[in-house]
Amino acid sequence: MKYFAVSALSLALLAACGPKPETAQTSPESAVETPAAPVAKLQYAPTKQGDVVDSYFETQVADPYRWLEDDRSAETGEWVKAQNKVTFDYLAQISYREQIKQRLTELWNYEKIGTPSKEGAYNYFSKNDGLQNQSVIYRQKEGAEPEVFLDPNTFSADGTTSLADLQFTEDGSLAAYAISEGGSDWRKIRIINAETKEQLETELVDVKFSGIAWKGNEGFFYSSYDKPEGSELSAKTDQHKLYYHKLGTAQKDDQVLFGATEAEKHRYVGAQVTDDGKYLVVTAANATSGNKLFIKDLTKADSTFITLDAEGSSDYQLVTSVGDKLYFETNFKAPNNRLIMIDATKPSQDQWVDIIPESKNVLSVSKGAGALFANYMVDAVSKVQQYDLDGKLVRDIQLPGVGSVGGFNGKTKDEVLYYSFTNYSTPGTSYSYNPKTGESAVYFKPAVKFNSDDYESKQVFYTSKDGTKVPMIITHKKGLQLDGTNPTMLYGYGGFNVSLTPRFSVSNLVWMEMGGIYAVPNLRGGGEYGKEWHNAGIQLKKQNVFDDFIAAGEYLIANKYTSNNKLAISGGSNGGLLVGAVMTQRPDLMKVALPAVGVLDMLRYHTFTAGAGWAYDYGTAEQSKEMFEYLKGYSPVHNVKAGVAYPATMVTTGDHDDRVVPAHSFKFAAELQAKAGGNNPQLIRIETNAGHGAGTPVSKTIEQAADAFGFTLFNMGVTALPAAK
């Protein structure tokens, strides 16, 4: 069962778990609005300035807030408290903030059930009654009532410890699951008897960016770093290692199979075991793009690793296997991906066979019931085809509508598979699928208290600064008047080959039901059009991403969806960088900016945790003088200018974020507070006992959204929300 299992490389991506701050807006028809009255500039908590200066290629760069990088210091802790007091005192004056929270809570309170996975004699599935902080794992035998298998809400009193992964042995008798405490990427792994739920041995600790790959019932493979010196939340982690844990032995005796020597140094090492348990597949990478590929025969005690790709410039992901035939999804000589078969007995690259060739649309492949499922991304929406293992097309699968599809995963012996469908106005609905007949049936449809027919989405293609056509999906209530007065949220990411496809969220629903517009452009740097689209927004081409986002805002204004005073921009993680760069380059474009858990200090990002692995997308300040000057030219922390009237800004981060350390946000907020002209607030909201976003309790998620909504509306001049109809 893959409850939350992704590859180590995927975990390293900034987007994997980056939070998506979604804000609610109101229209003139549904809100009381007056021109914003002049307000006095806020009195911020003082932030001392140090005298640290760094030298890059004989250029001196001051870093006055370097002391805020020390997340363990009492002084930083006091600064966090003081900043939060200013922020929450400001938010407290927004009269309708609690009203927004209540509406979010009301709509969030619906049952959510995940698709089942057969493990041994049970079907396992996740379920949330509505407002539970964490979803619960249930199991059910045929004809019996469901029972609780794991309840992450019992892991901690405040709901901040979450279930991060759950993997069963092939026969379903044993399970290993990982937990995340306070949102940290550092995990603990517990091993249990799946039948009795009894914990079998002492939990494994200090595990990071890891999957759990069982080797029969004997043990499993996992990955981690040596615990760093200094702060475990911010210190650099640079050498990933693959371990094998044999059940019944101490963790200190776990064998290192890959990455133990400097010659084999990699930042991200992941492992998978083929369904029949014969082969161990290892990927090793130094960046979040591209990986080396190795296999090892687990049936032979003296076997060594066989290298399939030693270069590491292409991406590989094992999809399935049949004996010695290994099926990989890859962009090797295929920017839009293809599915290949590698015979482990004849592994040279000239023997690799195309099963599903590359096409003009980006491909991702899943498997189940002895079949292959090709999910193509066509202008950011899904099209799915079923193939046999020889690459013969079986059928085009009829989907419920235009949107995003996930699933079609299962074991070879499964007779029924499941998939999910969603878009911006359709809650995630799951379907059962018969791979023999191609018939789908609704498995679970959530009962959200709204009418999806009241909303519409439109895809437009606008022109960026250099003439590139960029798609954007705009969603709002039907009948909305395009008169330039609509509050609009422009959300973006634009990096790490991550694709933004249509997905439903309660937060967006709250926003749209009050008349707001939600717009998502598919910026360069993402993966919507394959590797070439990704590479068009990296390193010395990163400005393309910002230009695409700026052009999206200009399109919305020019076509009367909104105006400068009604436009807000938001994004998280790499999207937080996007917001930070755009608001410092074009502060006149928007009224509100919401950079969340952002990469904001581009000269030092690579010195924290696993940040050095992001250099494929960003480059580093030490790389060359040209790269240093380019990074310094857009780094948000280094481009706040004195006296400039920046938009109303609420920076958000978590004090336990060890993906993008909070020092990025701390420094950016300090610069804004010290230098910004005008009276727009420059605030920072720091969630305590929280990380980069994954596993955030529902209660905290609702509070964060309500605060972002309230802040945005208040600074757009909304003085009161309408009475409920």
Rosetta blueprint (number, residue, H / E / L):
1 M L
2 K L
3 Y L
4 F L
5 A L
6 V L
7 S L
8 A H
9 L H
10 S H
11 L H
12 A H
13 L L
14 L L
15 A L
16 A L
17 C L
18 G L
19 P L
20 K L
21 P L
22 E L
23 T L
24 A L
25 Q L
26 T E
27 S L
28 P L
29 E L
30 S L
31 A L
32 V E
33 E E
34 T L
35 P L
36 A L
37 A L
38 P L
39 V L
40 A L
41 K L
42 L L
43 Q L
44 Y L
45 A L
46 P L
47 T L
48 K L
49 Q L
50 G L
51 D L
52 V L
53 V E
54 D E
55 S E
56 Y E
57 F L
58 E L
59 T E
60 Q E
61 V E
62 A E
63 D L
64 P L
65 Y L
66 R H
67 W H
68 L H
69 E H
70 D L
71 D L
72 R L
73 S L
74 A H
75 E H
76 T H
77 G H
78 E H
79 W H
80 V H
81 K H
82 A H
83 Q H
84 N H
85 K H
86 V H
87 T H
88 F H
89 D H
90 Y H
91 L H
92 A H
93 Q L
94 I L
95 S L
96 Y L
97 R H
98 E H
99 Q H
100 I H
101 K H
102 Q H
103 R H
104 L H
105 T H
106 E H
107 L H
108 W H
109 N L
110 Y L
111 E L
112 K E
113 I E
114 G L
115 T L
116 P L
117 S E
118 K E
119 E E
120 G L
121 A L
122 Y E
123 N E
124 Y E
125 F E
126 S E
127 K E
128 N E
129 D L
130 G L
131 L L
132 Q L
133 N L
134 Q L
135 S L
136 V E
137 I E
138 Y E
139 R E
140 Q E
141 K L
142 E L
143 G L
144 A L
145 E L
146 P L
147 E E
148 V E
149 F E
150 L E
151 D L
152 P H
153 N H
154 T H
155 F L
156 S L
157 A L
158 D L
159 G L
160 T L
161 T E
162 S E
163 L E
164 A E
165 D E
166 L E
167 Q E
168 F E
169 T L
170 E L
171 D L
172 G L
173 S L
174 L E
175 A E
176 A E
177 Y E
178 A E
179 I E
180 S E
181 E E
182 G L
183 G L
184 S L
185 D L
186 W E
187 R E
188 K E
189 I E
190 R E
191 I E
192 I E
193 N E
194 A L
195 E L
196 T L
197 K L
198 E L
199 Q E
200 L L
201 E L
202 T L
203 E L
204 L E
205 V E
206 D E
207 V E
208 K E
209 F L
210 S L
211 G L
212 I L
213 A E
214 W E
215 K E
216 G L
217 N L
218 E L
219 G E
220 F E
221 F E
222 Y E
223 S E
224 S E
225 Y E
226 D L
227 K L
228 P L
229 E L
230 G L
231 S L
232 E L
233 L L
234 S L
235 A L
236 K L
237 T L
238 D L
239 Q L
240 H E
241 K E
242 L E
243 Y E
244 Y E
245 H E
246 K E
247 L L
248 G L
249 T L
250 A L
251 Q H
252 K H
253 D H
254 D L
255 Q E
256 V E
257 L E
258 F E
259 G L
260 A L
261 T L
262 E H
263 A H
264 E H
265 K L
266 H L
267 R L
268 Y E
269 V E
270 G E
271 A E
272 Q E
273 V E
274 T L
275 D L
276 D L
277 G L
278 K L
279 Y E
280 L E
281 V E
282 V E
283 T E
284 A E
285 A E
286 N L
287 A L
288 T L
289 S L
290 G L
291 N L
292 K E
293 L E
294 F E
295 I E
296 K E
297 D E
298 L L
299 T L
300 K L
301 A L
302 D L
303 S L
304 T L
305 F L
306 I E
307 T E
308 L E
309 D E
310 A L
311 E L
312 G L
313 S L
314 S L
315 D L
316 Y E
317 Q E
318 L E
319 V E
320 T E
321 S E
322 V E
323 G L
324 D L
325 K E
326 L E
327 Y E
328 F E
329 E E
330 T E
331 N L
332 F L
333 K L
334 A L
335 P L
336 N L
337 N L
338 R E
339 L E
340 I E
341 M E
342 I E
343 D E
344 A L
345 T L
346 K L
347 P L
348 S L
349 Q H
350 D H
351 Q H
352 W L
353 V E
354 D E
355 I E
356 I E
357 P L
358 E L
359 S L
360 K L
361 N L
362 V E
363 L E
364 S E
365 V E
366 S E
367 K E
368 G E
369 A L
370 G L
371 A E
372 L E
373 F E
374 A E
375 N E
376 Y E
377 M E
378 V E
379 D L
380 A L
381 V E
382 S E
383 K E
384 V E
385 Q E
386 Q E
387 Y E
388 D L
389 L L
390 D L
391 G L
392 K L
393 L E
394 V E
395 R E
396 D E
397 I L
398 Q L
399 L L
400 P L
401 G L
402 V L
403 G L
404 S E
405 V E
406 G E
407 G E
408 F L
409 N L
410 G L
411 K L
412 T L
413 K L
414 D L
415 E L
416 V L
417 L E
418 Y E
419 Y E
420 S E
421 F E
422 T E
423 N E
424 Y L
425 S L
426 T E
427 P E
428 G E
429 T E
430 S E
431 Y E
432 S E
433 Y E
434 N L
435 P L
436 K L
437 T L
438 G L
439 E L
440 S E
441 A E
442 V E
443 Y E
444 F E
445 K L
446 P L
447 A L
448 V L
449 K L
450 F L
451 N L
452 S H
453 D H
454 D H
455 Y E
456 E E
457 S E
458 K E
459 Q E
460 V E
461 F E
462 Y E
463 T E
464 S L
465 K L
466 D L
467 G L
468 T L
469 K E
470 V E
471 P E
472 M E
473 I E
474 I E
475 T E
476 H E
477 K E
478 K L
479 G L
480 L L
481 Q L
482 L L
483 D L
484 G L
485 T L
486 N L
487 P L
488 T E
489 M E
490 L E
491 Y E
492 G L
493 Y L
494 G L
495 G L
496 F L
497 N L
498 V L
499 S L
500 L L
501 T L
502 P L
503 R L
504 F L
505 S L
506 V H
507 S H
508 N H
509 L H
510 V H
511 W H
512 M H
513 E H
514 M L
515 G E
516 G L
517 I E
518 Y E
519 A E
520 V E
521 P E
522 N L
523 L L
524 R L
525 G L
526 G L
527 G L
528 E L
529 Y L
530 G H
531 K H
532 E H
533 W H
534 H H
535 N H
536 A L
537 G L
538 I L
539 Q H
540 L H
541 K H
542 K L
543 Q H
544 N H
545 V H
546 F H
547 D H
548 D H
549 F H
550 I H
551 A H
552 A H
553 G H
554 E H
555 Y H
556 L H
557 I H
558 A H
559 N L
560 K L
561 Y L
562 T L
563 S L
564 N H
565 N H
566 K H
567 L E
568 A E
569 I E
570 S E
571 G E
572 G E
573 S L
574 N H
575 G H
576 G H
577 L H
578 L H
579 V H
580 G H
581 A H
582 V H
583 M H
584 T H
585 Q H
586 R L
587 P L
588 D L
589 L L
590 M L
591 K L
592 V E
593 A E
594 L E
595 P E
596 A E
597 V L
598 G L
599 V L
600 L L
601 D L
602 M L
603 L L
604 R L
605 Y H
606 H H
607 T H
608 F L
609 T L
610 A L
611 G H
612 A H
613 G H
614 W H
615 A H
616 Y H
617 D H
618 Y H
619 G L
620 T L
621 A L
622 E L
623 Q L
624 S L
625 K H
626 E H
627 M H
628 F H
629 E H
630 Y H
631 L H
632 K H
633 G H
634 Y H
635 S L
636 P H
637 V H
638 H H
639 N L
640 V L
641 K L
642 A L
643 G L
644 V L
645 A L
646 Y L
647 P L
648 A E
649 T E
650 M E
651 V E
652 T E
653 T E
654 G E
655 D L
656 H L
657 D L
658 D L
659 R L
660 V L
661 V L
662 P L
663 A H
664 H H
665 S H
666 F H
667 K H
668 F H
669 A H
670 A H
671 E H
672 L H
673 Q H
674 A H
675 K H
676 A L
677 G L
678 G L
679 N L
680 N L
681 P L
682 Q E
683 L E
684 I E
685 R E
686 I E
687 E E
688 T L
689 N L
690 A L
691 G L
692 H L
693 G L
694 A L
695 G L
696 T L
697 P L
698 V H
699 S H
700 K H
701 T H
702 I H
703 E H
704 Q H
705 A H
706 A H
707 D H
708 A H
709 F H
710 G H
711 F H
712 T H
713 L H
714 F H
715 N H
716 M L
717 G L
718 V E
719 T E
720 A E
721 L L
722 P L
723 A L
724 A L
725 K L
